Amino acid sequence: MDKKLIGILICPKTLKPLKLHPSGNVLINIDGDFAYPISDGIPKLTIDAAIPVEKISEFDGSSKKNEG
């Protein structure tokens, strides 16, 4: 995922900026509420694609304590 692109993307639910999760598989809104999957380098930025941040480990196999 291009880091320049991440700088212009916003969360479709909160309209706040997104940041890349250390796994590189999801984008997280800066409030830490929602995550959006990245598939083949393309983020799925729809409200329906949003997953609660608590479920990131279920999505990508990482654990939340590895996030920061």
Jmol script that loads the backbone (N, CA, C; Angstrom):
load data "model"
ATOM      1  N   MET A   1       0.852  -1.175   0.000  1.00  0.00           N
ATOM      2  CA  MET A   1       0.000   0.000   0.000  1.00  0.00           C
ATOM      3  C   MET A   1       0.894   1.232   0.000  1.00  0.00           C
ATOM      4  N   ASP A   2       0.654   2.144  -0.900  1.00  0.00           N
ATOM      5  CA  ASP A   2       1.440   3.369  -1.039  1.00  0.00           C
ATOM      6  C   ASP A   2       1.190   4.302   0.150  1.00  0.00           C
ATOM      7  N   LYS A   3       2.253   4.661   0.859  1.00  0.00           N
ATOM      8  CA  LYS A   3       2.116   5.513   2.049  1.00  0.00           C
ATOM      9  C   LYS A   3       1.568   6.900   1.705  1.00  0.00           C
ATOM     10  N   LYS A   4       1.845   7.412   0.516  1.00  0.00           N
ATOM     11  CA  LYS A   4       1.287   8.707   0.103  1.00  0.00           C
ATOM     12  C   LYS A   4      -0.230   8.613  -0.014  1.00  0.00           C
ATOM     13  N   LEU A   5      -0.705   7.496  -0.520  1.00  0.00           N
ATOM     14  CA  LEU A   5      -2.143   7.294  -0.663  1.00  0.00           C
ATOM     15  C   LEU A   5      -2.818   7.237   0.702  1.00  0.00           C
ATOM     16  N   ILE A   6      -2.195   6.575   1.650  1.00  0.00           N
ATOM     17  CA  ILE A   6      -2.770   6.472   2.995  1.00  0.00           C
ATOM     18  C   ILE A   6      -3.023   7.862   3.575  1.00  0.00           C
ATOM     19  N   GLY A   7      -2.155   8.806   3.269  1.00  0.00           N
ATOM     20  CA  GLY A   7      -2.287  10.163   3.792  1.00  0.00           C
ATOM     21  C   GLY A   7      -3.516  10.913   3.320  1.00  0.00           C
ATOM     22  N   ILE A   8      -4.145  10.460   2.242  1.00  0.00           N
ATOM     23  CA  ILE A   8      -5.335  11.158   1.743  1.00  0.00           C
ATOM     24  C   ILE A   8      -6.627  10.373   1.962  1.00  0.00           C
ATOM     25  N   LEU A   9      -6.514   9.151   2.464  1.00  0.00           N
ATOM     26  CA  LEU A   9      -7.704   8.333   2.691  1.00  0.00           C
ATOM     27  C   LEU A   9      -8.350   8.675   4.026  1.00  0.00           C
ATOM     28  N   ILE A  10      -9.683   8.577   4.066  1.00  0.00           N
ATOM     29  CA  ILE A  10     -10.414   8.811   5.312  1.00  0.00           C
ATOM     30  C   ILE A  10     -11.375   7.655   5.575  1.00  0.00           C
ATOM     31  N   CYS A  11     -11.735   7.527   6.820  1.00  0.00           N
ATOM     32  CA  CYS A  11     -12.695   6.514   7.247  1.00  0.00           C
ATOM     33  C   CYS A  11     -14.083   6.898   6.725  1.00  0.00           C
ATOM     34  N   PRO A  12     -14.759   6.006   6.015  1.00  0.00           N
ATOM     35  CA  PRO A  12     -16.089   6.344   5.514  1.00  0.00           C
ATOM     36  C   PRO A  12     -17.150   6.485   6.612  1.00  0.00           C
ATOM     37  N   LYS A  13     -16.884   5.936   7.805  1.00  0.00           N
ATOM     38  CA  LYS A  13     -17.838   6.060   8.917  1.00  0.00           C
ATOM     39  C   LYS A  13     -17.642   7.361   9.689  1.00  0.00           C
ATOM     40  N   THR A  14     -16.378   7.693  10.003  1.00  0.00           N
ATOM     41  CA  THR A  14     -16.105   8.841  10.873  1.00  0.00           C
ATOM     42  C   THR A  14     -15.537  10.041  10.127  1.00  0.00           C
ATOM     43  N   LEU A  15     -15.120   9.837   8.894  1.00  0.00           N
ATOM     44  CA  LEU A  15     -14.490  10.868   8.060  1.00  0.00           C
ATOM     45  C   LEU A  15     -13.172  11.367   8.644  1.00  0.00           C
ATOM     46  N   LYS A  16     -12.537  10.537   9.462  1.00  0.00           N
ATOM     47  CA  LYS A  16     -11.235  10.875  10.044  1.00  0.00           C
ATOM     48  C   LYS A  16     -10.137  10.106   9.315  1.00  0.00           C
ATOM     49  N   PRO A  17      -8.884  10.570   9.422  1.00  0.00           N
ATOM     50  CA  PRO A  17      -7.767   9.906   8.724  1.00  0.00           C
ATOM     51  C   PRO A  17      -7.590   8.452   9.145  1.00  0.00           C
ATOM     52  N   LEU A  18      -6.920   7.713   8.277  1.00  0.00           N
ATOM     53  CA  LEU A  18      -6.617   6.308   8.514  1.00  0.00           C
ATOM     54  C   LEU A  18      -5.118   6.119   8.666  1.00  0.00           C
ATOM     55  N   LYS A  19      -4.730   5.053   9.353  1.00  0.00           N
ATOM     56  CA  LYS A  19      -3.316   4.687   9.460  1.00  0.00           C
ATOM     57  C   LYS A  19      -3.189   3.203   9.150  1.00  0.00           C
ATOM     58  N   LEU A  20      -2.024   2.812   8.691  1.00  0.00           N
ATOM     59  CA  LEU A  20      -1.775   1.425   8.336  1.00  0.00           C
ATOM     60  C   LEU A  20      -1.446   0.615   9.585  1.00  0.00           C
ATOM     61  N   HIS A  21      -2.120  -0.493   9.766  1.00  0.00           N
ATOM     62  CA  HIS A  21      -1.830  -1.420  10.860  1.00  0.00           C
ATOM     63  C   HIS A  21      -0.456  -2.033  10.591  1.00  0.00           C
ATOM     64  N   PRO A  22       0.336  -2.322  11.612  1.00  0.00           N
ATOM     65  CA  PRO A  22       1.669  -2.911  11.403  1.00  0.00           C
ATOM     66  C   PRO A  22       1.669  -4.185  10.557  1.00  0.00           C
ATOM     67  N   SER A  23       0.574  -4.913  10.538  1.00  0.00           N
ATOM     68  CA  SER A  23       0.501  -6.129   9.716  1.00  0.00           C
ATOM     69  C   SER A  23       0.490  -5.798   8.231  1.00  0.00           C
ATOM     70  N   GLY A  24       0.081  -4.557   7.900  1.00  0.00           N
ATOM     71  CA  GLY A  24      -0.022  -4.154   6.501  1.00  0.00           C
ATOM     72  C   GLY A  24      -1.269  -4.669   5.814  1.00  0.00           C
ATOM     73  N   ASN A  25      -2.135  -5.364   6.553  1.00  0.00           N
ATOM     74  CA  ASN A  25      -3.336  -5.963   5.964  1.00  0.00           C
ATOM     75  C   ASN A  25      -4.603  -5.155   6.162  1.00  0.00           C
ATOM     76  N   VAL A  26      -4.558  -4.141   7.023  1.00  0.00           N
ATOM     77  CA  VAL A  26      -5.751  -3.345   7.306  1.00  0.00           C
ATOM     78  C   VAL A  26      -5.368  -1.890   7.544  1.00  0.00           C
ATOM     79  N   LEU A  27      -6.335  -1.004   7.295  1.00  0.00           N
ATOM     80  CA  LEU A  27      -6.221   0.400   7.664  1.00  0.00           C
ATOM     81  C   LEU A  27      -7.124   0.620   8.868  1.00  0.00           C
ATOM     82  N   ILE A  28      -6.671   1.438   9.814  1.00  0.00           N
ATOM     83  CA  ILE A  28      -7.422   1.706  11.037  1.00  0.00           C
ATOM     84  C   ILE A  28      -7.693   3.201  11.111  1.00  0.00           C
ATOM     85  N   ASN A  29      -8.926   3.576  11.522  1.00  0.00           N
ATOM     86  CA  ASN A  29      -9.168   5.007  11.696  1.00  0.00           C
ATOM     87  C   ASN A  29      -8.409   5.488  12.931  1.00  0.00           C
ATOM     88  N   ILE A  30      -8.084   6.791  12.960  1.00  0.00           N
ATOM     89  CA  ILE A  30      -7.211   7.293  14.029  1.00  0.00           C
ATOM     90  C   ILE A  30      -7.845   7.204  15.412  1.00  0.00           C
ATOM     91  N   ASP A  31      -9.162   7.063  15.479  1.00  0.00           N
ATOM     92  CA  ASP A  31      -9.817   6.869  16.769  1.00  0.00           C
ATOM     93  C   ASP A  31      -9.653   5.439  17.267  1.00  0.00           C
ATOM     94  N   GLY A  32      -9.217   4.550  16.376  1.00  0.00           N
ATOM     95  CA  GLY A  32      -9.014   3.158  16.757  1.00  0.00           C
ATOM     96  C   GLY A  32     -10.293   2.358  16.884  1.00  0.00           C
ATOM     97  N   ASP A  33     -11.363   2.826  16.242  1.00  0.00           N
ATOM     98  CA  ASP A  33     -12.644   2.136  16.339  1.00  0.00           C
ATOM     99  C   ASP A  33     -12.854   1.090  15.247  1.00  0.00           C
ATOM    100  N   PHE A  34     -12.498   1.453  14.015  1.00  0.00           N
ATOM    101  CA  PHE A  34     -12.798   0.602  12.869  1.00  0.00           C
ATOM    102  C   PHE A  34     -11.559   0.329  12.040  1.00  0.00           C
ATOM    103  N   ALA A  35     -11.573  -0.830  11.391  1.00  0.00           N
ATOM    104  CA  ALA A  35     -10.493  -1.214  10.488  1.00  0.00           C
ATOM    105  C   ALA A  35     -11.098  -1.614   9.150  1.00  0.00           C
ATOM    106  N   TYR A  36     -10.308  -1.428   8.109  1.00  0.00           N
ATOM    107  CA  TYR A  36     -10.746  -1.746   6.750  1.00  0.00           C
ATOM    108  C   TYR A  36      -9.708  -2.648   6.106  1.00  0.00           C
ATOM    109  N   PRO A  37     -10.132  -3.798   5.583  1.00  0.00           N
ATOM    110  CA  PRO A  37      -9.180  -4.743   4.997  1.00  0.00           C
ATOM    111  C   PRO A  37      -8.541  -4.217   3.724  1.00  0.00           C
ATOM    112  N   ILE A  38      -7.314  -4.665   3.477  1.00  0.00           N
ATOM    113  CA  ILE A  38      -6.603  -4.364   2.238  1.00  0.00           C
ATOM    114  C   ILE A  38      -6.427  -5.695   1.515  1.00  0.00           C
ATOM    115  N   SER A  39      -6.901  -5.760   0.289  1.00  0.00           N
ATOM    116  CA  SER A  39      -6.808  -6.983  -0.499  1.00  0.00           C
ATOM    117  C   SER A  39      -6.076  -6.682  -1.802  1.00  0.00           C
ATOM    118  N   ASP A  40      -4.955  -7.363  -2.037  1.00  0.00           N
ATOM    119  CA  ASP A  40      -4.129  -7.135  -3.233  1.00  0.00           C
ATOM    120  C   ASP A  40      -3.732  -5.669  -3.366  1.00  0.00           C
ATOM    121  N   GLY A  41      -3.454  -5.019  -2.225  1.00  0.00           N
ATOM    122  CA  GLY A  41      -3.020  -3.628  -2.230  1.00  0.00           C
ATOM    123  C   GLY A  41      -4.142  -2.616  -2.362  1.00  0.00           C
ATOM    124  N   ILE A  42      -5.383  -3.079  -2.398  1.00  0.00           N
ATOM    125  CA  ILE A  42      -6.531  -2.180  -2.561  1.00  0.00           C
ATOM    126  C   ILE A  42      -7.363  -2.191  -1.280  1.00  0.00           C
ATOM    127  N   PRO A  43      -7.476  -1.024  -0.610  1.00  0.00           N
ATOM    128  CA  PRO A  43      -8.287  -0.980   0.606  1.00  0.00           C
ATOM    129  C   PRO A  43      -9.775  -1.025   0.275  1.00  0.00           C
ATOM    130  N   LYS A  44     -10.520  -1.753   1.085  1.00  0.00           N
ATOM    131  CA  LYS A  44     -11.973  -1.834   0.923  1.00  0.00           C
ATOM    132  C   LYS A  44     -12.594  -0.804   1.859  1.00  0.00           C
ATOM    133  N   LEU A  45     -12.784   0.395   1.342  1.00  0.00           N
ATOM    134  CA  LEU A  45     -13.253   1.508   2.162  1.00  0.00           C
ATOM    135  C   LEU A  45     -14.747   1.737   1.986  1.00  0.00           C
ATOM    136  N   THR A  46     -15.515   0.760   2.412  1.00  0.00           N
ATOM    137  CA  THR A  46     -16.965   0.910   2.443  1.00  0.00           C
ATOM    138  C   THR A  46     -17.422   0.663   3.872  1.00  0.00           C
ATOM    139  N   ILE A  47     -18.533   1.252   4.227  1.00  0.00           N
ATOM    140  CA  ILE A  47     -19.049   1.072   5.581  1.00  0.00           C
ATOM    141  C   ILE A  47     -19.306  -0.410   5.858  1.00  0.00           C
ATOM    142  N   ASP A  48     -19.764  -1.137   4.859  1.00  0.00           N
ATOM    143  CA  ASP A  48     -20.027  -2.571   5.034  1.00  0.00           C
ATOM    144  C   ASP A  48     -18.756  -3.378   5.285  1.00  0.00           C
ATOM    145  N   ALA A  49     -17.610  -2.890   4.815  1.00  0.00           N
ATOM    146  CA  ALA A  49     -16.345  -3.616   4.983  1.00  0.00           C
ATOM    147  C   ALA A  49     -15.691  -3.347   6.334  1.00  0.00           C
ATOM    148  N   ALA A  50     -16.183  -2.352   7.073  1.00  0.00           N
ATOM    149  CA  ALA A  50     -15.580  -1.992   8.357  1.00  0.00           C
ATOM    150  C   ALA A  50     -15.687  -3.143   9.345  1.00  0.00           C
ATOM    151  N   ILE A  51     -14.584  -3.375  10.061  1.00  0.00           N
ATOM    152  CA  ILE A  51     -14.594  -4.371  11.127  1.00  0.00           C
ATOM    153  C   ILE A  51     -14.136  -3.687  12.412  1.00  0.00           C
ATOM    154  N   PRO A  52     -14.703  -4.081  13.554  1.00  0.00           N
ATOM    155  CA  PRO A  52     -14.236  -3.498  14.816  1.00  0.00           C
ATOM    156  C   PRO A  52     -12.756  -3.821  15.022  1.00  0.00           C
ATOM    157  N   VAL A  53     -12.019  -2.876  15.552  1.00  0.00           N
ATOM    158  CA  VAL A  53     -10.583  -3.065  15.761  1.00  0.00           C
ATOM    159  C   VAL A  53     -10.310  -4.297  16.621  1.00  0.00           C
ATOM    160  N   GLU A  54     -11.195  -4.603  17.551  1.00  0.00           N
ATOM    161  CA  GLU A  54     -10.999  -5.776  18.408  1.00  0.00           C
ATOM    162  C   GLU A  54     -10.937  -7.067  17.600  1.00  0.00           C
ATOM    163  N   LYS A  55     -11.474  -7.066  16.396  1.00  0.00           N
ATOM    164  CA  LYS A  55     -11.517  -8.283  15.577  1.00  0.00           C
ATOM    165  C   LYS A  55     -10.389  -8.353  14.557  1.00  0.00           C
ATOM    166  N   ILE A  56      -9.445  -7.428  14.601  1.00  0.00           N
ATOM    167  CA  ILE A  56      -8.336  -7.465  13.645  1.00  0.00           C
ATOM    168  C   ILE A  56      -7.577  -8.775  13.749  1.00  0.00           C
ATOM    169  N   SER A  57      -7.351  -9.274  14.956  1.00  0.00           N
ATOM    170  CA  SER A  57      -6.592 -10.517  15.106  1.00  0.00           C
ATOM    171  C   SER A  57      -7.305 -11.685  14.432  1.00  0.00           C
ATOM    172  N   GLU A  58      -8.629 -11.664  14.398  1.00  0.00           N
ATOM    173  CA  GLU A  58      -9.381 -12.703  13.700  1.00  0.00           C
ATOM    174  C   GLU A  58      -9.207 -12.564  12.192  1.00  0.00           C
ATOM    175  N   PHE A  59      -9.055 -11.320  11.738  1.00  0.00           N
ATOM    176  CA  PHE A  59      -8.958 -11.056  10.302  1.00  0.00           C
ATOM    177  C   PHE A  59      -7.584 -11.389   9.740  1.00  0.00           C
ATOM    178  N   ASP A  60      -6.511 -10.959  10.432  1.00  0.00           N
ATOM    179  CA  ASP A  60      -5.182 -11.106   9.829  1.00  0.00           C
ATOM    180  C   ASP A  60      -4.208 -11.985  10.603  1.00  0.00           C
ATOM    181  N   GLY A  61      -4.661 -12.571  11.702  1.00  0.00           N
ATOM    182  CA  GLY A  61      -3.789 -13.480  12.431  1.00  0.00           C
ATOM    183  C   GLY A  61      -2.844 -12.806  13.406  1.00  0.00           C
ATOM    184  N   SER A  62      -2.888 -11.481  13.511  1.00  0.00           N
ATOM    185  CA  SER A  62      -2.027 -10.776  14.465  1.00  0.00           C
ATOM    186  C   SER A  62      -2.774 -10.636  15.782  1.00  0.00           C
ATOM    187  N   SER A  63      -2.080 -10.097  16.786  1.00  0.00           N
ATOM    188  CA  SER A  63      -2.758  -9.814  18.044  1.00  0.00           C
ATOM    189  C   SER A  63      -2.704  -8.325  18.297  1.00  0.00           C
ATOM    190  N   LYS A  64      -3.699  -7.820  19.013  1.00  0.00           N
ATOM    191  CA  LYS A  64      -3.782  -6.388  19.251  1.00  0.00           C
ATOM    192  C   LYS A  64      -2.560  -5.858  19.988  1.00  0.00           C
ATOM    193  N   LYS A  65      -1.942  -6.651  20.866  1.00  0.00           N
ATOM    194  CA  LYS A  65      -0.778  -6.153  21.593  1.00  0.00           C
ATOM    195  C   LYS A  65       0.415  -5.929  20.664  1.00  0.00           C
ATOM    196  N   ASN A  66       0.416  -6.502  19.476  1.00  0.00           N
ATOM    197  CA  ASN A  66       1.480  -6.265  18.503  1.00  0.00           C
ATOM    198  C   ASN A  66       1.220  -5.028  17.662  1.00  0.00           C
ATOM    199  N   GLU A  67       0.090  -4.361  17.881  1.00  0.00           N
ATOM    200  CA  GLU A  67      -0.323  -3.240  17.057  1.00  0.00           C
ATOM    201  C   GLU A  67       0.551  -2.014  17.226  1.00  0.00           C
ATOM    202  N   GLY A  68       1.000  -1.708  18.423  1.00  0.00           N
ATOM    203  CA  GLY A  68       1.674  -0.452  18.667  1.00  0.00           C
ATOM    204  C   GLY A  68       3.110  -0.596  18.710  1.00  0.00           C
TER     205      GLY A  68
END
end "model"
wireframe off; spacefill off
backbone 0.3
color backbone group
